[in-house]
Amino acid sequence: MDANLAQVAVFLGLTALVAVLTWWRCRHERRGADAAHDYFLAGGTLGWPFIAGSLLLTNLSAEQIVGMNGAQAMLVAWWEFGAAAGLLVLAHVLVPLYYRYRCTTTTELLERRLGDAGLRRTVSALFMLGYMFILLPVVLYTGAVFMKSMFALQMSVFTISLLFALGGLAYAAFGGLRAIAISDTYNGLGLLVMGVAVTLFALHAVGWDLSGIPAERWTLVGDGDSDIPWHTLLTGMLFIHVFYWGTNMVIAQRALAADSVREAQKGIYAAAAFKMLTPLIVVFPGVIAFKLYGDVGDVAYGRLVGDVLPPWLSGAFAAVITGAVLSSFNSCLNSAAALYTCDFHLARINPRADARRIGQWVAVVFTAVSLAMVPLYQHSQSIIATLQQLNGLYSMPVLAAFIVAVFFRGANARALRIALVFGAALYAVFTFVWTPLHYIHLMFITLLTTIALAWLLGRLLPAQAEQRQTA
C-alpha cells in the first residue's frame, strides 16, 4: 500500500472508530427529565474516568501541543505543573460549592452566593466573548497549522479550520456533553500513547544525543526576557490556573457532570496526576525539534511528527490530534451554549424553551464567528503566549468575582459588577495601550485591583434590598 494511502486509511479508520464507539456508548445511557441538565451536564452520569479523560483532552488540544512545543523550551512546562494546583483548588474549594448549590453553570454560583442575577449574566457574557473571539479561533487555527505542517497539505489554514469546525459542531450540537466526554476519553488515551511514541521516535532520530541544545532551552528558571520570568511564578501564575481549572465553564463543566462530589473529585485527582507527566508530550519534543531544525516556532511539532513517525503511525497520530482539536472546540461550544441557554434564555426570555434546540443554535453562531476570527491569529509570534495574554481581558476580573463571592461575607453585588467592568478595562489598557510589566504580573495587578475596588465600593454603596447572602 502507498505510504500516503496508508496514512489516510489509518486516519479515517480511527476517527470513524471513535465516532462509532461514542455513539454506541451514548445510545445506552439513560436520559433525564431535565433537558438542560441532561444536555449540558450529561444528566449527572459521568464516572471519574470520563471526567478525567475529558478534563485532559479539553485542555490538551492543538493550541497546547502546537503552542507549547512551538516555544521549543522546557520553561513552558510551568503551564503544566501549575495546572495541578488549579485542579486541587477546583476539587477542594469549588466543586463542593457547585454541588451544594446544584449549579448547572459555574456562574450560577455567583447568583446563589450573592443573590444577584445581573452579576451572573455579566460574568457569563465575559466568558462567552472570550470563547467566541479568543479560545475557539485559536483552537481552530492551531489544529489547522498542525495538520498542514505534518502532511504538507495544499489546503489553506482557513479551509482546514472549516473542516474542524464542522466536525466539532456535529458533536456539540447533536451529542451534548455526554458524547463529548466519552469521545474525549477514547481520544485522550490514544493521545497519551501516541504522544509518548512521538517523544521516543524523536529521541531515536537524534540518536538519544541531546548535546548541542543551548542551556537556556533546558532551564526552568526564566530570565526577564523569557516567556515566563521566574518572578511571575510568585504573582499571577497560580491565579491563572485557578481561573482556568476552577471557574472556567469549559473545564469545570466536566466536574459538574458526576453523580456526587466524591466522584467528581476522583476524576480531578486523576487529571492532576497526568498533568505532571504531560510535559513529556507537550514540551520535551519541541526541545528535540530545536536540535533537528533550529528555532522554527509553532510548526515544530507537526514537522517533527511528520518526519519521525512511520506513515501508518503518523496517520494514527493525526486521528488522535484531530480528536483533541474537536474535543476542545466542541467542549467550548457546549459550554457557551450552556451559559447562554441557562443564564440568559431560560432565565430572561422563555423559561419553557427547548434547551437542547437553543443550545444547538448558539453552537452554530459561535462556530461561524470563530471561523471568521481565524485569519487574525496567523501573524502571532507565540500562540501560547498570545492566548494567555488575551485571556487576561476577562480571566482575572472573573476570578476576582468568584473570590469575592466565595470568601467575602456580605459582599455588595452591585459594587462587584462595577469592579468587574473596571478590571476588564484596566487589563485592556495594559494590553493595548501601556504595558509596564510582564503580562502575568499585570494579570495579578488586575486581580488585586478588582478585588480592592469591589471591597471599597461595597463600603460606599448601599446594599440592594433584594440582595441576600446565602452562605
JOVEN-V881746 format. One record per helix or strand of 2 or more residues. SS is the DSSP state (helix for helix, strand for strand). FROM is the first residue (numbers start at 1). TO is the last residue. If there is no record, write none. Layout:
# JOVEN-V881746
<<SS | FROM | TO> <SS | FROM | TO>>
This chain:
# JOVEN-V881746
<<helix | 3 | 27> <helix | 35 | 44> <helix | 48 | 59> <helix | 62 | 71> <helix | 74 | 100> <helix | 108 | 114> <helix | 117 | 151> <helix | 157 | 205> <helix | 215 | 217> <helix | 230 | 234> <helix | 236 | 247> <helix | 249 | 255> <helix | 261 | 275> <helix | 279 | 282> <helix | 284 | 293> <helix | 297 | 308> <helix | 311 | 349> <helix | 355 | 377> <helix | 383 | 407> <helix | 413 | 432> <helix | 439 | 460>>
